[in-house]
């Protein structure tokens, strides 16, 4: 995995459409394997704390669940982190007294936050790390501060494992993310 490529706030093909004036492209990583994606998740877990909202976006098969698996390992949570596509959300309690990991897959949900209210994410958020796959346009209202992780991969008939991962910190909580990444989280 290459070191982060820090850059100023900018709209790139890798950044989500739901960007605000507070958004800042904090770092970019190039990964070449599922193992490196998982290692990036473990590394990012060192920066997470209760109340954090992490939104993952990228094409099908980009590595969102693999990154979340690494987050779960880094947070020391119970249970195998797998795609919650058909159950919508899974809660993984901490094994070490840290925050639980709430892993949500909003792919099958069409509406915004109103449709997600049944999941009680607003109740879980203060004491958990909430990771939402496919959450763009659906869960931004949960928190003014969030970390958007955009994973880009080659599409089409390819077995290319290369991914470009862009971290977009939104809000005051994430203003020092670039420095933390450079320090090795």
C-alpha positions as CSV (number, residue, x, y, z in Angstrom):
1,X,0.0,0.0,0.0
2,X,1.4,3.4,-1.0
3,X,1.6,6.2,1.5
4,X,-1.2,8.7,1.4
5,X,-1.3,11.3,-1.3
6,X,-2.4,14.4,0.5
7,X,-4.2,17.1,-1.5
8,X,-6.2,20.2,-0.9
9,X,-10.0,20.2,-1.2
10,X,-10.9,19.4,-4.7
11,X,-13.6,17.7,-6.7
12,X,-12.2,14.6,-8.5
13,X,-13.8,11.7,-10.2
14,X,-13.2,9.8,-7.0
15,X,-15.1,12.1,-4.6
16,X,-18.7,11.6,-3.9
17,X,-21.4,13.8,-5.3
18,X,-22.6,14.8,-1.9
19,X,-19.8,17.2,-1.0
20,X,-20.1,20.4,1.2
21,X,-18.0,23.4,1.6
22,X,-16.6,21.7,4.8
23,X,-15.4,18.8,2.8
24,X,-11.7,18.3,2.3
25,X,-10.0,15.6,0.3
26,X,-7.6,14.5,3.1
27,X,-5.6,11.6,1.6
28,X,-5.5,9.1,-1.3
29,X,-4.2,5.6,-1.1
30,X,-3.4,3.1,-3.8
31,X,-4.0,-0.5,-2.8
32,X,-3.2,-3.6,-4.9
33,X,-4.8,-6.4,-2.9
34,X,-7.6,-7.4,-0.6
35,X,-5.0,-7.8,2.2
36,X,-3.8,-4.2,1.7
37,X,-7.4,-3.0,1.8
38,X,-8.0,-4.8,5.1
39,X,-4.7,-3.4,6.4
40,X,-5.9,0.1,5.5
41,X,-9.1,-0.6,7.5
42,X,-7.0,-1.6,10.5
43,X,-4.9,1.5,10.2
44,X,-8.0,3.8,10.0
45,X,-9.5,2.0,13.0
46,X,-6.8,3.6,15.1
47,X,-8.3,7.0,14.4
48,X,-12.0,6.1,15.1
49,X,-13.9,6.8,18.3
50,X,-17.4,6.5,19.5
51,X,-19.8,8.7,17.6
52,X,-17.9,8.5,14.3
53,X,-19.8,8.1,11.1
54,X,-17.9,6.5,8.2
55,X,-19.6,6.4,4.8
56,X,-18.2,4.1,2.1
57,X,-18.9,4.4,-1.6
58,X,-17.6,2.6,-4.7
59,X,-18.7,0.2,-7.4
60,X,-19.9,-3.3,-6.6
61,X,-16.9,-5.4,-5.6
62,X,-14.7,-2.3,-4.9
63,X,-13.7,-3.5,-1.4
64,X,-16.1,-1.7,0.9
65,X,-16.8,-4.8,3.0
66,X,-13.1,-5.7,3.0
67,X,-12.2,-2.3,4.3
68,X,-14.9,-2.7,7.0
69,X,-13.5,-6.1,7.9
70,X,-10.2,-4.4,8.6
71,X,-11.9,-1.7,10.7
72,X,-13.6,-4.4,12.7
73,X,-10.2,-6.1,13.3
74,X,-8.6,-2.8,14.3
75,X,-11.5,-2.0,16.7
76,X,-11.3,-5.5,18.2
77,X,-15.0,-6.4,17.7
78,X,-16.8,-9.7,18.0
79,X,-18.0,-11.6,15.0
80,X,-17.0,-11.9,11.4
81,X,-17.6,-8.7,9.5
82,X,-19.4,-9.7,6.3
83,X,-21.7,-7.9,4.0
84,X,-25.0,-7.0,5.7
85,X,-26.8,-6.6,2.3
86,X,-29.8,-8.8,3.2
87,X,-30.0,-7.9,6.9
88,X,-29.3,-4.2,6.3
89,X,-27.3,-3.8,9.5
90,X,-25.1,-5.8,11.9
91,X,-23.8,-4.8,15.3
92,X,-20.4,-6.1,16.3
93,X,-19.8,-5.5,20.1
94,X,-16.3,-4.6,21.2
95,X,-14.2,-7.4,22.8
96,X,-12.0,-4.8,24.5
97,X,-14.2,-2.1,26.0
98,X,-14.0,0.1,22.9
99,X,-16.9,1.2,20.7
100,X,-19.1,-1.3,18.9
101,X,-19.1,-1.4,15.1
102,X,-22.4,-0.9,13.5
103,X,-22.1,-2.0,9.8
104,X,-24.9,-0.9,7.5
105,X,-25.5,-1.7,3.9
106,X,-27.9,0.9,2.5
107,X,-27.8,-0.5,-1.1
108,X,-31.4,-1.8,-1.0
109,X,-32.8,1.3,0.7
110,X,-34.1,3.8,-1.7
111,X,-35.1,6.7,0.6
112,X,-33.2,9.1,2.7
113,X,-32.8,9.2,6.5
114,X,-36.6,8.7,6.9
115,X,-36.4,5.1,5.6
116,X,-33.3,4.5,7.7
117,X,-35.0,5.6,11.0
118,X,-36.1,2.0,11.7
119,X,-32.5,1.1,12.1
120,X,-32.1,3.6,15.0
121,X,-28.7,4.7,13.8
122,X,-29.1,8.0,15.6
123,X,-29.4,6.1,18.8
124,X,-26.4,3.9,18.1
125,X,-24.1,6.6,16.8
126,X,-23.0,8.3,20.1
127,X,-21.5,5.1,21.6
128,X,-20.6,3.2,18.4
129,X,-18.6,3.6,15.2
130,X,-21.2,3.5,12.4
131,X,-20.0,2.4,9.0
132,X,-22.5,2.8,6.1
133,X,-22.0,1.3,2.7
134,X,-23.9,3.0,-0.1
135,X,-25.0,5.8,2.3
136,X,-24.6,8.8,0.0
137,X,-27.8,10.8,0.0
138,X,-29.2,8.7,2.8
139,X,-27.4,9.3,6.1
140,X,-25.5,12.6,5.9
141,X,-28.1,14.1,8.3
142,X,-26.9,11.8,11.1
143,X,-23.8,13.9,11.8
144,X,-22.2,17.2,10.7
145,X,-18.9,15.4,11.0
146,X,-18.2,12.3,8.9
147,X,-15.5,10.5,7.0
148,X,-16.3,9.6,3.5
149,X,-14.3,6.8,2.0
150,X,-14.5,6.5,-1.8
151,X,-13.1,3.4,-3.4
152,X,-12.5,3.4,-7.1
153,X,-11.7,0.3,-9.1
154,X,-11.5,-0.5,-12.8
155,X,-14.8,-1.7,-14.0
156,X,-15.7,-4.2,-16.8
157,X,-14.2,-7.5,-17.6
158,X,-11.1,-7.3,-15.5
159,X,-9.4,-9.0,-12.5
160,X,-7.4,-6.0,-11.7
161,X,-7.0,-5.7,-7.9
162,X,-5.8,-2.1,-7.9
163,X,-8.0,0.4,-6.0
164,X,-7.7,4.1,-5.4
165,X,-9.1,5.0,-2.0
166,X,-9.9,8.6,-1.3
167,X,-10.6,9.8,2.3
168,X,-12.8,12.9,2.5
169,X,-13.1,14.4,6.0
170,X,-16.2,16.5,6.6
171,X,-16.5,18.7,9.6
172,X,-14.3,19.8,12.5
173,X,-13.8,16.3,13.8
174,X,-11.8,15.3,10.7
175,X,-9.7,18.5,10.3
176,X,-6.5,16.9,11.5
177,X,-6.9,13.6,9.7
178,X,-4.1,14.3,7.2
179,X,-1.6,14.9,10.0
180,X,-2.8,11.8,11.9
181,X,-2.3,9.7,8.7
182,X,1.2,11.1,8.1
183,X,2.0,10.3,11.8
184,X,1.1,6.7,11.1
185,X,-2.2,6.6,13.1
